[in-house]
Amino acid sequence: MALILLPEFVLPARTAMIFAPFVLPLCAHVAWTDLSAMRISNKAVLALAAVFLLLGPFIYPLDTYGWRVLTLACVLVAGVVANAAGLMGAGDAKFIAAASPFLEPADLRGLLILFCAVLLAAFATHRLARATPLRHLVPQWQSWTQENKFPMGFPLGATLAAYLLLAIFV
């Protein structure tokens, strides 16, 4: 019997299946553009928020939907403050805010564990690829030359994608 050290999430599989076709491509786009250009576009963030704003009323009761929209606004304000303090990039702050309404509040602890694992894997993968001939597959990526910066859109997008996929398949 295999021991699986994955957190258990309460996000219903049905909900994750509704969001996934729209959210997963946006997560991939955010990861790719942050790796290649060291930026997360406002269009991608707005598209992610729009997915929730448009589909959310059909998935959640109105009061739950309202609280999740309020969560988006509060996380955005916190992200702006964190960005102003130099703690994170503006694109990262906006992406986290746009992703926040997709998350079940009860899943926060497990999501943080998932994020830590994804962040470590993403950092190791990026640094390994940067130090090997794999770097030559996409030599124009700006993330290769940024010594003191790391493209956080890579693990942030991967975490949201993994969260939805784990809800669907585990």
VEXGU-155402 format. One line per 5 residues: for each residue x, y negated, z of C-alpha. Coordinates in nm, 4 decimals, decimal comma. Each point is the difference from the previous one (the first is absolute). Example, Ala and Ser with C-alpha at 12.3 -4.5 7.8 and 13.67 -1.06 7.14 Angstrom:
<sites>
1,2300:0,4500:0,7800 | 0,1370:-0,3440:-0,0660
</sites>
This chain:
<sites>
0,0000:0,0000:0,0000 | 0,1445:-0,3354:-0,1058 | 0,0058:-0,2853:0,2453 | -0,1236:-0,3167:-0,1661 | 0,0977:-0,3176:0,1799
-0,2511:-0,2246:-0,1739 | -0,2284:-0,2264:0,1951 | -0,3685:0,0788:-0,0212 | -0,1998:-0,2781:-0,1584 | -0,3703:-0,0679:0,0450
-0,0457:-0,1744:-0,3352 | -0,2673:0,2079:-0,1753 | 0,1189:0,1804:-0,3127 | -0,3010:-0,1337:-0,1901 | 0,0982:-0,3580:0,0793
0,3614:0,0622:-0,0979 | -0,1133:0,1619:-0,3274 | -0,2062:-0,3066:-0,0892 | 0,2856:-0,2426:0,0663 | 0,2889:0,2114:-0,1323
-0,0509:-0,0412:-0,3785 | 0,0173:-0,3765:0,0414 | 0,2530:-0,0306:0,2823 | 0,2630:0,2563:-0,1060 | 0,0925:-0,1756:-0,3278
0,0274:-0,3295:0,1881 | 0,2285:0,1618:0,2579 | 0,2207:0,1370:-0,2776 | 0,0069:-0,3406:-0,1699 | 0,0965:-0,1758:0,3243
0,2790:0,2499:0,0685 | 0,1339:-0,0250:-0,3567 | -0,0079:-0,3790:-0,0228 | 0,1601:-0,0438:0,3403 | 0,2763:0,2427:-0,0936
0,0553:-0,1603:-0,3393 | -0,0583:-0,3694:0,0697 | 0,0066:-0,0256:0,3821 | -0,3484:-0,1484:0,0041 | -0,3580:0,1046:0,0562
-0,2303:-0,1903:-0,2310 | -0,3025:-0,1895:0,1225 | -0,2032:0,1689:-0,2755 | 0,0748:0,3448:0,1448 | -0,0862:-0,1136:0,3527
-0,3210:-0,1676:-0,1160 | -0,0939:0,3109:-0,1975 | 0,0511:0,2162:0,3103 | -0,2154:-0,2331:0,2088 | -0,2624:-0,0092:-0,2767
-0,0259:0,3796:0,0005 | -0,0996:-0,0083:0,3643 | -0,2204:-0,3065:-0,0305 | -0,1911:0,1484:-0,2942 | -0,0258:0,3648:0,1095
-0,0125:-0,0473:0,3763 | -0,3677:-0,1029:0,0201 | -0,0978:0,3261:-0,1711 | 0,2108:0,2116:0,2384 | -0,0354:-0,1615:0,3420
-0,2910:-0,1372:0,2002 | -0,0152:-0,3791:-0,0218 | 0,1343:-0,0565:0,3529 | 0,2993:0,2305:-0,0572 | 0,0662:-0,1635:-0,3346
-0,0083:-0,3426:0,1637 | 0,2473:0,1026:0,2700 | 0,2365:0,1376:-0,2623 | -0,0141:-0,3220:-0,2006 | 0,0712:-0,1883:0,3215
0,2947:0,2342:0,0578 | 0,1354:-0,0925:-0,3430 | -0,0206:-0,3699:0,0890 | 0,1623:0,0453:0,3438 | 0,2822:0,2159:-0,1374
0,0574:-0,2582:-0,2733 | 0,0356:-0,2772:0,2594 | 0,2393:0,2156:0,2053 | 0,1978:0,0761:-0,3163 | 0,0268:-0,3675:-0,0917
0,1353:-0,0714:0,3486 | 0,2457:0,2919:-0,0290 | 0,1113:-0,1264:-0,3406 | 0,0463:-0,3540:0,1319 | 0,2126:0,1432:0,2814
0,2156:0,1811:-0,2571 | -0,1062:0,3457:0,1170 | -0,1373:0,1216:-0,3331 | -0,0508:-0,1031:-0,3581 | -0,3175:-0,1743:-0,1094
-0,0914:0,2792:-0,2412 | 0,0426:0,2610:0,2718 | -0,2237:-0,2008:0,2357 | -0,2693:-0,0402:-0,2652 | 0,0134:0,3681:-0,0966
-0,0346:0,1103:0,3626 | -0,3016:-0,2299:0,0382 | -0,1642:0,1297:-0,3190 | 0,0641:0,3607:0,1087 | -0,1302:-0,0448:0,3542
-0,3745:0,0406:-0,0662 | 0,0570:0,3422:-0,1561 | 0,1289:0,1367:0,3297 | -0,2129:0,1586:0,2687 | 0,0786:-0,1722:0,3315
0,0340:0,3390:0,1717 | 0,2731:0,0928:-0,2504 | 0,2362:-0,2842:0,0955 | 0,2344:0,2112:0,2140 | 0,0262:0,2741:-0,2617
0,0425:-0,2585:-0,2729 | 0,2945:-0,1549:0,1840 | 0,1602:0,3444:0,0279 | -0,0622:0,0565:-0,3709 | 0,1431:-0,3428:-0,0843
0,3165:0,0683:0,2016 | 0,0561:0,3281:-0,1835 | -0,0691:-0,1556:-0,3404 | 0,2215:-0,2999:0,0772 | 0,2939:0,2218:0,0954
-0,0476:0,2160:-0,3092 | -0,0383:-0,3030:-0,2288 | 0,3074:-0,1724:0,1421 | 0,2123:0,3147:-0,0287 | -0,1255:0,0684:-0,3533
0,0635:-0,3573:-0,1142 | 0,3475:-0,0182:0,1468 | 0,0918:0,3450:-0,1331 | -0,1256:-0,0844:-0,3500 | 0,1831:-0,3325:0,0119
0,3271:0,1770:0,0824 | -0,0285:0,2668:-0,2712 | -0,0273:0,0112:-0,3799 | -0,3800:-0,0022:0,0420 | 0,0398:-0,3752:0,0258
0,0843:-0,0101:-0,3714 | -0,3494:0,1222:-0,0944 | -0,1351:-0,3454:0,0896 | 0,3077:-0,2240:0,0186 | -0,2016:-0,3220:-0,0126
-0,1730:0,0564:0,3352 | 0,0676:-0,2925:0,2284 | -0,0220:0,2178:0,3093 | 0,3326:0,1603:-0,0889 | 0,1881:-0,3255:0,0531
-0,1781:-0,1322:0,3091 | 0,2428:0,1037:0,2729 | -0,1922:-0,1377:0,2975 | -0,3533:0,0534:-0,1283 | -0,2138:0,3071:-0,0484
-0,3130:0,0178:-0,2213 | -0,2617:0,0690:0,2688 | -0,2732:0,0294:-0,2638 | 0,1454:0,3445:-0,0737 | -0,0754:0,1513:0,3440
-0,3110:-0,2138:0,0583 | -0,1606:0,1167:-0,3246 | 0,1106:0,3565:0,0597 | -0,1450:-0,0045:0,3525 | -0,3438:-0,1164:-0,1127
0,0031:0,2545:-0,2826 | 0,1079:0,2804:0,2345 | -0,2670:-0,0973:0,2529 | -0,2759:0,0322:-0,2588 | 0,1431:0,3218:-0,1442
0,0376:0,1576:0,3437 | -0,3618:-0,0875:0,0772 | -0,1068:0,1713:-0,3219 | 0,2168:0,3124:0,0083 | 0,0813:0,0745:0,3658
</sites>
